[in-house]
Amino acid sequence: MKAVVFCAALATFAVAPAFAQELVARQGDDSVRLSDTACKSDLVLGRLDPSAAAEYRQASAVFQGQRFNACWRMVGGAAHLVYEDGDQGIIPATELKPELTA
């Protein structure tokens, strides 16, 4: 499993945050970027319960210098990620920050 499971206390959010820009969680040089765009990865969508697939959004991660594509949705107070290779991860909502653009 990719070590994109950032360890921290779970947030108290119960619903997905509304955002117009990407949200990012960082741990050292590793990062996960969440978009509000619908999941388009056929590899991920094929792994999901069809009744939940519409809830998933695009995501990408950089782990140890490698880029991975994923899709995500909020579950309780955390973002649940499913990667194209079948790995999964959880990121507490408290770790997600708006991406600052220059």
C-alpha positions in Angstrom: 0.0 0.0 0.0 1.3 3.4 -0.9 2.2 5.3 2.3 -0.2 8.0 1.4 -2.1 7.3 4.5 -1.1 10.4 6.4 -1.3 9.6 10.1 -3.3 12.2 12.1 -6.5 12.4 14.1 -9.7 12.1 12.0 -11.5 15.3 11.3 -15.0 16.1 12.5 -16.3 16.8 9.0 -19.3 14.7 8.0 -19.6 15.9 4.4 -17.2 16.7 1.6 -15.8 20.2 1.7 -17.0 22.4 -1.2 -14.0 23.9 -3.1 -13.3 25.6 -6.4 -9.6 24.8 -6.3 -7.6 21.7 -5.6 -6.9 20.5 -2.1 -3.5 19.1 -1.2 -2.1 17.1 1.7 1.7 17.0 2.1 4.1 14.9 4.1 7.7 15.8 3.3 8.1 15.5 -0.4 5.1 13.3 -0.8 1.7 14.8 -1.6 -1.8 14.0 -2.6 -3.9 16.4 -4.7 -7.7 16.2 -4.8 -9.8 17.7 -7.5 -13.5 18.4 -7.7 -13.6 16.9 -11.2 -15.5 13.6 -11.6 -13.3 10.5 -11.6 -12.4 9.6 -15.2 -10.1 6.7 -14.6 -11.6 3.5 -16.1 -9.1 1.5 -14.0 -10.4 3.0 -10.7 -14.0 3.1 -11.8 -13.8 -0.6 -12.6 -12.8 -1.3 -9.0 -15.7 0.6 -7.4 -19.2 -0.4 -6.5 -21.2 1.1 -9.4 -23.7 2.7 -7.1 -20.9 4.8 -5.5 -18.8 5.5 -8.6 -20.5 8.9 -9.2 -19.3 10.1 -5.8 -15.6 9.7 -6.7 -13.5 12.6 -7.9 -10.1 12.9 -9.6 -6.9 12.7 -7.5 -3.2 12.3 -8.0 -0.4 11.5 -5.6 3.4 11.8 -5.7 5.1 9.2 -3.5 8.9 8.8 -3.4 9.1 10.8 -6.7 6.6 8.7 -8.6 3.2 10.0 -9.7 0.1 7.9 -9.2 -3.5 8.5 -10.4 -6.4 7.9 -8.1 -10.0 8.8 -7.4 -11.4 9.9 -4.0 -14.6 10.6 -2.0 -15.3 11.8 1.5 -16.2 9.1 4.0 -17.0 10.5 7.4 -14.1 12.9 8.2 -11.6 11.6 5.7 -10.9 11.3 2.0 -10.9 7.7 0.8 -8.6 7.2 -2.2 -8.6 4.3 -4.6 -5.5 4.1 -6.9 -5.4 2.6 -10.4 -3.4 -0.4 -9.1 -6.0 -1.2 -6.5 -4.2 0.3 -3.5 -6.3 2.4 -1.2 -5.6 5.2 1.3 -7.2 7.5 3.8 -6.4 11.2 4.4 -8.0 12.9 7.4 -9.9 16.1 6.2 -7.8 18.1 8.7 -4.7 17.4 6.5 -6.3 18.8 3.3 -5.4 22.4 2.5 -6.3 24.6 -0.5 -3.5 24.7 -3.0 -2.1 28.2 -3.1 -1.5 29.5 -6.6 1.0 32.2 -7.5 
